[in-house]
């Protein structure tokens, strides 16, 4: 059974930092690209950041570029999202997602991802 479990969300103030983690089990982790998405109330799920299977390349939405950093530890089957200088508009449920096995490149469309976590709430107060 494939499981992606996010953790690290919470309530913080504007300017604070959070580090999200996504533990993957039940499937091979190191041979697929991974992504972070977020969904705010009443809005569509949107791409936040992505990373290739080896971790050699990363992509970011313009809204988070320079503030967020995606990384992965293939030895520990874990994906990370370091979020700095948080803003109230970053408030959303954050999801990690895995592409199909052997799909090593990042995609920004949610439909291109095969497995999803349940999400973790991030709330940033002003």
C-alpha positions as CSV (number, residue, x, y, z in Angstrom):
1,X,0.0,0.0,0.0
2,X,1.4,3.3,-1.1
3,X,1.4,6.0,1.6
4,X,2.6,9.6,1.5
5,X,2.4,11.2,4.9
6,X,2.9,15.0,5.3
7,X,3.9,16.6,8.6
8,X,5.2,19.9,9.9
9,X,2.3,22.2,9.2
10,X,0.9,24.6,11.8
11,X,-0.1,28.2,12.7
12,X,2.7,30.8,12.4
13,X,3.0,34.5,12.0
14,X,4.0,36.3,8.9
15,X,7.8,36.2,8.4
16,X,8.2,32.9,10.3
17,X,9.4,29.6,8.8
18,X,8.1,26.1,8.7
19,X,9.6,22.9,7.3
20,X,7.3,20.3,5.8
21,X,8.2,16.7,5.5
22,X,6.6,13.9,3.4
23,X,7.4,10.3,4.3
24,X,6.9,7.8,1.5
25,X,6.3,4.1,1.9
26,X,5.0,1.3,-0.2
27,X,6.7,2.3,-3.4
28,X,10.1,3.1,-4.7
29,X,10.9,6.7,-3.9
30,X,14.2,7.4,-5.6
31,X,13.2,6.9,-9.2
32,X,10.4,9.4,-9.6
33,X,10.0,13.1,-9.5
34,X,8.2,14.6,-6.6
35,X,6.2,17.8,-6.0
36,X,4.5,20.0,-3.4
37,X,1.1,21.5,-4.2
38,X,-1.2,23.6,-2.1
39,X,-4.9,24.4,-2.0
40,X,-6.5,27.3,-0.3
41,X,-10.3,27.4,0.4
42,X,-12.3,28.0,-2.7
43,X,-9.3,27.8,-5.0
44,X,-7.8,25.1,-7.2
45,X,-4.8,23.0,-6.2
46,X,-1.7,24.7,-7.4
47,X,1.9,23.8,-8.0
48,X,4.4,25.0,-5.4
49,X,7.7,23.2,-6.0
50,X,9.0,20.1,-7.8
51,X,12.2,18.1,-7.7
52,X,13.7,15.5,-10.1
53,X,14.3,12.0,-9.0
54,X,18.0,12.6,-8.2
55,X,17.4,16.0,-6.7
56,X,19.6,17.6,-9.2
57,X,17.0,20.0,-10.5
58,X,14.2,22.0,-8.8
59,X,11.3,24.1,-10.0
60,X,9.2,26.7,-8.1
61,X,6.1,28.7,-8.6
62,X,6.9,32.4,-9.0
63,X,5.0,33.2,-5.8
64,X,7.4,31.2,-3.7
65,X,10.6,31.5,-5.5
66,X,13.4,32.7,-3.2
67,X,11.5,31.8,-0.1
68,X,10.8,28.1,-0.4
69,X,13.3,25.3,-0.9
70,X,12.4,21.7,-1.9
71,X,14.8,18.9,-1.2
72,X,14.7,15.1,-0.9
73,X,16.6,12.4,1.0
74,X,16.4,9.3,-1.2
75,X,18.0,7.2,1.5
76,X,15.2,8.0,3.9
77,X,12.4,8.1,1.4
78,X,11.5,11.6,2.5
79,X,10.6,14.9,0.7
80,X,11.0,18.3,2.3
81,X,9.8,21.8,1.8
82,X,11.6,24.6,3.7
83,X,9.3,27.6,3.8
84,X,10.8,30.9,4.9
85,X,9.4,34.5,5.1
86,X,5.9,33.1,5.2
87,X,3.1,35.4,4.1
88,X,-0.7,35.2,4.9
89,X,-1.3,34.3,1.2
90,X,0.7,31.1,1.8
91,X,-2.1,29.8,3.9
92,X,-3.4,26.5,2.5
93,X,-3.4,22.8,2.8
94,X,-0.1,21.5,1.5
95,X,0.2,18.2,-0.3
96,X,3.1,16.1,-1.4
97,X,2.8,14.1,-4.6
98,X,4.8,11.5,-6.5
99,X,4.9,11.0,-10.2
100,X,4.7,7.5,-11.8
101,X,7.7,5.2,-11.4
102,X,10.6,6.1,-13.7
103,X,9.1,9.5,-14.5
104,X,12.0,11.5,-13.5
105,X,11.0,15.0,-14.6
106,X,8.9,17.5,-12.8
107,X,5.4,18.6,-14.0
108,X,3.3,21.4,-12.7
109,X,-0.1,19.8,-13.4
110,X,-1.7,17.8,-10.5
111,X,-3.1,15.2,-12.9
112,X,0.5,14.2,-13.8
113,X,1.1,12.9,-10.3
114,X,0.1,9.3,-9.3
115,X,0.2,9.3,-5.5
116,X,-0.8,11.9,-3.0
117,X,-0.6,12.6,0.7
118,X,-3.5,13.6,2.8
119,X,-2.2,17.2,3.3
120,X,-1.0,19.3,6.1
121,X,-2.5,22.7,7.1
122,X,-0.3,25.8,7.0
123,X,-1.9,28.9,8.4
124,X,0.0,32.2,8.4
125,X,-1.4,35.1,10.4
126,X,-0.7,38.7,9.6
